[in-house]
Amino acid sequence: MKKILAAILILTAISASGQTPQELMLRANNAYSQGHFAEAVDCYNAVLNAGYQSADLYYNLGNAHYRLDEYGLAILNYERALRLKPNFRDARQNLDLANSKTEEEIPPLPEIFLAQWAHKVVSWFSPTGWRILFLCLLALLGAITALFVLSSDYRWRKGSLIAGSVTTLFLILCLACAISSSIRFNRHNQAIVTTPMVVVKSSPEPNSIDKLILHEGAKVQIDETLGQWHKVRIADGNTGWLPVSDVTTI
């Protein structure tokens, strides 16, 4: 109760002061550096509530939650940072560290090598990054095509033909990665358990059979929503129903 009241007072003070998001970020970073992690969390959330988001903001918020031993919320924000910036190495490392602090150890279903490789490649860039790379390759292909059309030298035409073929191949792969990355970015069907423990049920009813228990920080995929219940799937393929209030969407 004291934490809730303190958070309300801080957010009220922030609203009354009319601070800009940049000022709030500075205040949050200063609070974090001084060990005032709860205040840092409130300030970072105030920036988010003002409509601003970035990978660094979620990363900093995750760090503050981690310092408060709130590992579920830390994992949630590291995942959000990686959603915006898939190649964010620090966020990936801290996510692994936060996961090691949780009680959940769910072995994932085996995945074929090609699928693993494809997922890693798509994670190299964000959707925006893939689109920029696609446009660069498209411009390069245009230049190569112009060279092929305008050149009268056989060697230049042959070289430009080979270069154009290779560029076209990379262009197609880049387009596929851009589409896949955009689909993953816009798909809000993954969530993190943010309560200490939740019982997964066999059906969306409080009195139904208990199937398994998930702890704070567990990652689930939402397959269906019915009223106040989510049907979820975990990494090992098990499915069940849990209350909407026990998870937060990434």
N, C-alpha and C positions, 0 to 999 in steps of 0.2 A: 504493500500500500504506500509506504514511504517513497519507493522508487517511482511509482506512478504519479504521486503528487509532485515529486521533484521534476519529473519530465514535463508535467503540465506547466509548472512554473517557468521552466526554461523556455519552452515553446511559446508561452505567452509573452515572455520578455523579448524573445526574438521577433515575434510578430509586431510587438509594440515599437521596437526600435527601428523597424523598417530596413533591416540590414539586407544588402545585396547577397546573391549566392556566393560571390567571390569573398565577401567579408565573412560569411558563414563558414566557408571552407577554411579560411585562415583561422577563424576561431576554433573550428573543430580540430585542425592540425595542431594548434597550440595546446588545446586541452589534452589531446592524445600524447603529445611530447611531455606534458607535465604529469601524466599518469591519471588524468581525470577521464577515464574511458567512457563512463556513462554519459557525461556531458558531450563528449565527442560523438557518441552514437546519436544523441538527440540533434546535434547540429548537422551531422551528415544527413539524417532523415529529413530535417527541415529543408535542406537543399533539394532532396528528391521530391519532397512535397511541393516545392516551388516549380517543379516541372523540368528540372535539370537532371541528366544522368550521364554517366561515363564509366568506362571500365575502371579508371583510377578511383572514382568515387566509391563504387561498389567494393573495390579492393580495400580501400581505407576503412570502410564501414565493416567489412569482414574482419579486418585486423582488430578493430575496437571490440567487436563481439567476442573474438577469440580471447582477448585479454580479460574479458569478463567471464570466461569459461562458458560462454553461450555458443557451444559448438554447432548446434543446428543452424542458428542464424548466421554464424560465420561461414559455414558450408554453403548456405543459400546465397550469400552475397559473393563468395568466390565464384560460384557457378554463374551468377549473373554477370560478373566481370568477364568470365571466359566466353559467355554468350556474345558479348559485344566485341571481345578481342580474343579470338581463339588461341592465338600464339603468345598470350600473356604468361611468360614463364614464371614470374614471381607468384601470380595468382594460382597457377597450377601446382607449384611447390607447396604453397600454404594450404591449398585444398587437400593435398595428400596428407599434410601434417594434421589438419583438423580431422580428417577421416580416421586417422590413427588414434585419435582421442575418443572416438565413439565406441559403443558396444556392438555395433553392427558389423558383421563379417559375412556378406552374402556372396558366394562364388557365382560369377556370371556364367551364362550359358556359353559353351564353346562357339567360337566364331571362325569361319574359314579365313585363310590368310588374305585373300583378295579383298574381302570385306573390311578386315582390319586395316589394310593398306589404304583402301579408299577413304575410310573415315579419317585417317591421319592426314592424308593429302588435303581433303576438304577443310580440315581444321587449320591449315597453314594460314589462311586469311579469313577475314570477315566477309560478308556478302559484298560490302562496298569495295573491299580490296580486290576481290575476284572480278568485279565489274570494271574497275580501273585497269586491271591487267588485261582483260578481254579487249577493252578499247585500245590499249597500247598495241596489242597483237594485231588488231584489226587495222590500225594505222600502218603498222609495219607491213602487213600483207598488201595494203594499197600501194605502198612505196615499191615493193618488190614487183607487183603487177605492172606498175608504170615503167619500171626498169625493163621488164620483159618486153613490153609493147614498144618502147621507144628505142631500145638498143638494136643495132644491126649486127653486132659482133656475136658470132655463134657461141663463144665461150661464156660471154655475159648472159646470153639468153638461156643457155643450159644451166648455168649456176643459179640464175634467178628462178628457173623452173623448179630446181631441187629445193632451194630455199623456200619458195612459195608452198611447195607440198608439205615440207616440215612445219612451216608456220601454220598452215591450215589444220594440220593434225593437232598442234598445240592449241589452236583456237577452239577446236571442237572440244578438247579435253577441258579447257578453261571454261567454256560455256556450260558443260555438264557440272563442273565443280561450283560454278556460280549459282546454277539452279538448285543444286543440292544444298548449298550453304544457305540460300534464301529460304528454302523450305524448312530447314532445321531452325533457322532464326525466328521464323514466323509461327512456328509450331509451339504453342504454350501448353504442352501436355506432360511436362515433367515437373515434379515438385519435390520438396524436401520436408521430412517430418520435423516439425519445430516444437513439439511437445516432448516431455521426457520419455513417454512410452505410449503406444497406441496398440490396441488389439484389432487385428484385421479379421473381419467377420465373413461368413460364407454368403450372406445376403445383406441388403441394406436395411437391417433391423437390429435394434439393440439386443434383442434376446436370441439372435441367431447363433449358430455354432461358431466358436472361436477357431480360426484357422492358424494364425501365427501372431507373433508379437514383433513389432518394429520399435526401435528406439530412436531417440533424437539424432538427426543427421542422416537417416536413411533416405536414399533417393528412390523415387517411384515414378512410374509412368501412368498417367491418368488415361484410362481407356473409355470411361463413360462417367457421366454425372447424373444422379437421380435424386432430386431434392437436396437434402443436406448430406448426401453420401457420394463418395467417389469410388468407382471401381478401379483398382490400381493393379499394376503388374510390377513385380520387382525383378532384379537382375537375373535370378535363377529360374524365372518363368512362372513362379507361383502368382496367383491372382486372388483378390478378395476385395471386400468393401471396408472403407473406414470413413469416419466423419470428415466433412470438408474442413472443419475448424482445426484439425490436427496437422494439416499440411499447408505449405505455402508454395504457390507456383513460382518457378524460376523465371 
